[in-house]
């Protein structure tokens, strides 16, 4: 038991669509280590659940192969595995409860009808982008037979209380009428307006099979799962599961989403795309490869280290990397009400925590994901130029001379949007190297396209959270400059805490600057500009280059977006500070 009387229970839940590959082994090792490191190293309960609810996709014998792969690597569950295919009645009971509460309804739409309704509403389905259900059957079947069942996410979310203006959301969970906010132990503060981005999602499919969202919520609750450790690709599913947990009166686990292993083309490594099974005839090699992805220390004597010894070493190292102390005092959230003492330490640098009286999250993330459409030209740029200009994220010091093929001043840009300003600056400053972070896929594609059109050589792109890049790839004193242009202003007072420019991030950036290196921020939202000036002025290692706001540096262009704003009478403010010598 932990200090608050709640025992740790974690789980690894593979789908038996094939054997474990390098990516799924990362998730398995992370989940096992998190459980074994719980309660100050005394360990918690670790379970394996075979998610075979989607029976047509399951391969005969795959589940048994997975269990043997885990055993060969020393990852043995504390109880016999749970099989989803044997739990149909439990899912039906949950659906019945939601239906009785008016939170589930039948849907008679075919896929084609849904797509036509979405198109009529101006919604377009694109790769990697969720398109919300158009609500066709929300108020009745209109004489059609029921095909599937949906959760009434729109209605449920709208009935939640509004977020409190001027106050921080709870550090762990907030379900309000504007969306779901939650804190991931690695990714930090997350937010999703489920009603707008997903809509009323599926609980039972038209083919009669149970949807992942419902099955995983029911199983986690009945197994007593307190901590979920899984791949980052499932992070977008978490808000839906949080809504269902609350609607069903089930507890909310703590979540930790791990980095993905990607193929050479940048896509997530998966069975669907032919990922090779791990060769457990050499289990230590398999585990070492997974450990490197997780940022765990290399074994000092790999030739003389057993699997058990390696696992024991990584159990000790785990809490120092992934939220020290969290695994010692896990907590289940019985409700979504404010909890001022429920802050979760950051998995990043210890200095990243904000003062207790500051109303913004204590973990930092550089972005909020948006839907977007990748054009044909952008997709071609990904294919043609991505292998050269896109860099993989790796939790290891960034080798700039190797990446750029030369030694030159290094400038970090956080969030370049569609890349118009980035491409211009790189062209007018050919003597500098620009490392650019952006997660918005159409934006990355647009910049790659500009690189090709203008023959730009001094840009490299990391399609990854900039905060993780800063924490794990950029040692102190490595940057000559930092650009942050027009970050999301989060205009509403209750959302100001989501702004990127906050003391913890500024402290991180200042530490990465060389003496004399500069930090340049720009915004078209005056209250945010004033906050930027205040926050940067409070950082003792930085000094302002101007009396207040700075004149626009000649290298930063007026983009189409900015020109349009100026024509409408909007102002633009630049803030430029330098690292003290």
N, C-alpha and C positions, 0 to 999 in steps of 0.2 A: 504493500500500500504506500501511496505517496503521502506527503505531509498533509494534504487536504483530504485524505481518506479515499481517494479515487485510484484504483489500480490501472496500470497501463495495459492496454490491449491494442496491438497493431495487427495488420494483415497484409498479405500479398495476394492479389486476386487476378491471376492470369486467365486469359481466354484460350481454350485449347484448340486454336485454329492452326497450330503448328508448334514445334519445339521452341524453347527459349533462344533468343538471339542476343547480340551484344547489348542492344537497347533495353530489352526486358530484364537482362541480368543486372543492369545498373539499378533498376527499380527494385528488384528482389533484394540485392545487397543493401541498398539504402534502407528499405523497410526493416530488414533483419537487424541491422546495426542500430537503428533508432530504438527498436524494442530492447535489445540487449544492453544498450547504454542507459536505459531508463532507471530512475530512482538511484542516481549516483553510481551507476554501474552494477547495481544489484539485479537489474533486468526486469522486464515485464513479459507479458504473454505475447507470443507471436503465432499467428494463424495463417493458414493457406486456404483460400476459397477458389474453387474451380468455377469460373463464370461461363458455364456452358448453356446459358439460357437461350442463346441464339443457335439452336441446334443445327440448322442447315450449314452454318459456317464452320462447325467443329469437325476436326479430323479424327477418325478412329485411332485410338491409341495415343493421341497427342497429350492428353492429361497425364497418363502414366509416364510418358517420356519426360514431361516437365517435372514431375515429382522426383524422378530418378536424377535429373540434372541438378535439381536443388540439393538432393541428398549427397551427390558426388562433391558438391562445393561446400558441404558442411552447413547448409541452410535447411535445417530440419524443423518443422513446425512442432509446437507443443501439444497439439491435439490432432486427431485425424482430420483430413480435409473435408470441407463442406462443399456439396455439389448443388449449384443453383437449379439444375434440372429436376431435383427432388423437392423443390420448395414452391411449386405452383400455387398451392392452397394459401400460403402466406402472402403472396403477391395479390391474390384475389381478395383476401381479407382487407388488405390495405386499400385496394381500389374501391371495395364496397364502402369502407369508411369515408373515403373522399367523396364518393357519390352521395352518400347520406348527408354529408355536410354541404352539399351543393358546390363542391370544388372539383368535380370531374364530370365530363359530359361526353356522349357518343359523337363521333364524327363520321359522316358519310362521304367525305371527299376522296376522290382518287388523286393520285400524284399530279396527273395532268390538270385536273380542275384547280388544285391548289396553285400550280404554277401560273395558270391563266388568271386566277384572281390576284395573285401577286403582281403579275405584269400589268393588270388593269389599275392597280394602286401605285404603279411606277416603281415597283420593287423588282430587282433583277438578281437572279441567282448567279453567283460567281464562286470560283474556286476558293476554298478556305474561308468562306464568308457565310455566316448564318443569315437566313432570310426569315423574318417573323411570319408565323402562321397568320393568314389574312382574316381569320375570325368567321369564316363562312358558316360554320355550324354552331357558333357560340350561343345562338338563341333558338336552336332547334334544327331538326334534320330536314324539315321541309318535305316530308314524305319519302325520303330516301332511307334505305336500310343502313344501320350502323356498321361501320367497317372497323373503326379504331376507337380508342378512348384517349381523351386529352385532359391535362390538368388546367384548370381555369386560372392560369398565372396572372392574367390581366386583372381579373376581378379580385383575386386574393391580394395582389400587390397594392391595388388602389385602396383597399380597405385598411392598409397599415397606416399607422400614425406618421405624420410628416417628420422629417429630420429636424432637429432642434437648431435653429439659426444661432450662429455664434458659438456653438459648442461642438467639441470634437465628438465624432461617433465613437462608440466603444472600440477599444483597440482590437477586439476579436471579431465581433459580429454586430451588424446593424441592418435590420430589415425595415425599410421605410417605404412610403408610397412612391419615392423617386428611384428605388432600386435597392440592391443588396450590396452592402459593404462588408468585407471580411479581410482578415489579415493572414496571409500565408507566411509560414516561418522562413521561407527563402525569398519569395518574390515580394514580400512586404504587403502594403495596403492595396487591395483590389476592389473594384467596383463594377457592377453591371446592372443596367436597367433591364431586367429580364423581360418585362412586358413589352418594351420597345424593340429590343434586339433579338429576342427569341419568340415571344408571344406564348400562346397556349401550347405547350409541348406534349409529346406523345407519352402515354403511360402503357398502353397496350396497342400493338401494331395491328394492321389490317390482316396479317397472316396469323393472328392469334398469339404471337410470341410477345413476351413481356419486354418492355423497354428497359434499357440499362439504368436510366435515372431512377425508376421505381425500385427495381430489384436491388440495386446497390444500397439504397437508403434503408430498405427493410432488412437486408442482411446485416448491414453495419450495426443497426440498432439491436437486433436480436442476438448478435454475437458479442455485444458489449464493446464494440470498437471505439476507442478513445482517440486514437491517432491514425490518420490516413497519410501514408507516404506513397506517392505515385509519380508518374511522368508529368512534365509540364504541359503536355498536350491536353491533359484532362482538366486543367485549371479552369477553363471556360465552362465546364460542366458543373463546377462547384456551386455557383449561385442557384441553379435549379435544384440541386440536392438540398441546399440549405432551406429553400422555400418548402420543399416537400417534408423535410424533417420537422419544421415548425408546424406545418398544416396537420401532420400526423401525430403531433405531440411527442416526437422523438428527440433525443439529445443530439447535439451538434459536436462531431469530433473536431480535433485540431488538425489542420492540413499543412502538408509540406510537399511541394511539387518540385521534383528533381529535374536537372538539365537533361535534354534529349541527346541521344546519339544520332548523328545525321550521316546519310550516305554522301558520296562524292558530289551528287547533284544538289545537295543542300536539303533534300527532303528527309523527313524523319525516317530512321531505319525501322522497317516494319516487315512482318510476315507477308503482308499484302504485296509488298514490292520486292519480294524474293530475298529477304535477309537470311543469311546462312545461319544455321543453328550453331551455338557455341559447342566447342569440342571439349567435353568434360573429361576426356582422357588426360587432359592437362589442366586440372581444376585451378591450380594456383595461378597459372597464366590468365585464365578467364577472370578470376577474381581481381588480379592486379590491373587488368585493363579496365574493369568496372570501377575500381578504386581511383584510378587516375581521372576518370570523368567526374567523379565526386569530389576531387580535390584532396583526397586523402594522401598521407605521406607515403613515399616509396619505401619498400622494405630494404633495410640496410644490408641484409644477407639473404637475398631471395633463393639462392641455391641451397641454403641450409635452414630454410624456414618451412614449416609444415602449414597446411591449410588452417588448422586450429590455431597455431601461433599467429599467423597473419590476421585472422579474424579477431583474435584477442587484442592485438596491437591497434587495429582500426576501431574497435569498440572504445578504447581509451581516447583515441584521437577525435572520435565523432562529435562529442559535445562541444569541443573547442571550435568546431567549424559550423555546426548547424544548431544554433540557438542554445548556447550554454545555459543550463538550468531549466529549460523548458521540459526536457524529458524527466527531470527530477520531480516536478510538480505539475503533472498534467491536470487539466480540468475539463469537465463536460459543461457545456453551457445549457442550462435548463431553459433559458429564455433569452430574448434579444434585448433586454433592458440594459440601461447604462451600468457599467461596472468600472468605476474609476481605478480599481486596483488590478485590472485584468490585462495590463499592458504586457506585450510579448517582446522580449529582447530581440534585437536585430541579429540576424546571422552574419552581418557584416561587421565592421569595425566597432569596437566598444565605444568609441567617441561619437557614434552616430545618434545617440539618444538626445532628444530635446529636453529642455527643462520641464519640470512637472506642470508649470503653469502656462505652457504654450499649447494652444489648441490646434495641433496638427499631429499626424501620426509619427510614432517614434521609429518607424522603418521608412525607407525611402525607395521609391521607384520612379524612373524617369518618364513614364508614359502611361497612357490609357489606350487600350486597343480600340480601334474603330473599324467598322466595315468599310470596304472600299472595292473598287473595280480595277483590276489589272487589264490594261489595254493590250491589243495584239503587239504593238510596238514595244511596250514594256516587257511583255512576256518573251519576246525575241531577244531583248537586251539581257534579260536574265540568262537565257540560254547561251548567247554568244559571248557576253562579257562577264557574267557572274563568276565563272571559274577563275578569272584573272583578278577582278577587283573586289569580290566578296571574300571576306576572311571568316574562318570559323571561330566561334567563341571557344576559348580554352582557359581554365583557371590557372594560368601560368604567365610570367612576365612577358609582355609584348616585345618582340624583336623587330623594332621599326626598320633598321637598315635592311634586314632580310625581306620584310614585307614590301618595302618600297624600292629595294635595289640600290639604295644610296643612303648616305648620312646627311640629314637636313633637319632644320627646326621642325618640331612636331606640334600640330594644333589639333585639339580634340573639338569636334562639333557634336552637340547633343540635340537630336531632333531636327533634321533638316527639311522636314515636310516633303515637298516635291522637288527639292534640290536646285531650284533656280539660283538662289543666292550662293549656295555652296559651289556650284559649277563656275559662277562668275569669279568668286574670290580665288578659287584655285587657278584660274586662268591669269588673273592679274598678279598673283603671287606665286610664280612657278618655282621660286627658290624654297618654298615651304612644303612640307608634307601635311596632308589633312586626313585624320582618322575620324570617320563620320559614323555616328550611331543613330539608327532609326529602325523601328519595328514595323512601320506601316508599309506593307508590301507594295502597293502602287507607288508610293514615294520612292522606295528603293529602286523599283523598276524605272521610274522617271529619271532618277539621277544616273543610273547606268546608261540610259538612252542618251542623256546629255553628254556623258563621258565619251561615248562612241561618236556622236555627232561632231564634237569639238576636239577630239584627239587628246583628252586630258589624261595625264599620266600620274599626277601627284595626289590622287584620292584613293583611299581604301575604305571599304564599308563593312561595318559589323552590324548585322541585322539582329541586334540583341539589346537587352536592357542596359543602358549606359551606366547605371549604378553598379551592376555586377562587373562591367568592364573596368570601371574605376577601381573597385575593390580588389579584383583578382588579376587584372592584366597590367595595370599602370602603377608601378612602384613610385614612392615619393620622389619629387624632383625630376620627373621625366618629360613634362610638358612645357612648351614655350608659350602656349596660348590655349584658351578655351572660348568657344563661341556658343552662345545659347540665344537664338533669335526667335522671338515671338512664341514662347512656350504658352500652353493653354492658360488663359487668364483666370479661369474659374471665377466668374464674375460674382456669383451669389455668395453672400457672406458665409453661409453655412458650408460652402465648398472651398473657401479660401485655403483651408488646411491641405487641400490637394495640390496646391501650387508647388512647382518644382523648386523654386528658389527659396530655400529655408536654411537656417543655420547649419544643420547637420551636413547637407550636401555641399554647401559653400566651404565648410571646414575640410571636407574630403578633397575638393578641387584645389583649394589653396595649398594643401600639403603636396599635391602632385605637380604644382607649378615650380619651375626653376626660379631662383632669385631674379627678379626683373620680368618674369613671365606675366602675362595679362589675362584677365577674365572680362569678356565683353558680352553683356546682355542687352537685349533690345525688346521692347514691347510697345504695342499701340494702346494699352490700357493703363491710364494714368494711375489708378490706385495700386496696380501691380508694380508700376515703375517706382512709385514711392516706397513700396515694400522692398523692392530690389535694392534701392539706394540705402535703406535703413539696415537691411540684413548684411550687405557687403561692408558697410561702414563699421558694423559691429565686429567684423572678423579682424582680430589684432594683427594678423600676418599680411593683410592687404592694405593698400593706400589708394585713395581716389586720384585719378589722373586729371580731374577737373574740379571746379567748385560746384558741386552738385552733379547735375546731368552733364554728359559729355556731348560735344558736337559729333555728328555722325562721321565716323572714320571713312576716309575716301575709298577704302576697299569694300565696304558694305554697300551693295547696290540698292536702288529703289526697285523692288520687285513689282509685278503686276498687282499682287495683293495689296502691297503698301501704297502704290499709286492710287488705286481705287479708294482706299481709305482716306488718303489725303484730299482727294477730290470731294469726298463727303464731309470734309472738315475734321477728320480724326487727326490727333497728334501722334507722334512717334517719339519715344524717348530711348536714348542710349546711355548705358552705364558702363564705364570702363575703369577697372581697378588693376593695380599691379602688385605682384608679390614683393614684399620688402626684401632688400638685399641682406 
